[in-house]
């Protein structure tokens, strides 16, 4: 189906609204979408895959996968049929920078540390 006659499920509309709001980051993970919409991870993933199949959302292949609304998706969620989803109480998800795990201690630095801890 095309245009305003496209039928979205409740979950798809909630996810598309979260992906389309300007106060949210440009791309969201499933975890962030769950926090924003109150959906379970399974429901959010089903909604994302449905939106992806219809060209309304686009996912990335990197880990963790992030999702964003396409131009067509933003146009759809702004139609009178779905516009009220944009004004519902959505929680802005926390974004935290990804941190890398520190490299393991080398054998040299371990022996140095154990030498200082003598009792």
Buried (B, 14 or more C-beta within 10 A) or exposed (E): EEEEEBEBEEBBBBBBBBBBBEEBBEBBBBEBBBBBBBBEEEBBBBBBEBBBEBEBBBBEEEEEBBBBBBEBBBBBBBEEBBEEBBEEEBEEBEEEEEEEEEEEEEEEEEEEEEEEEEE
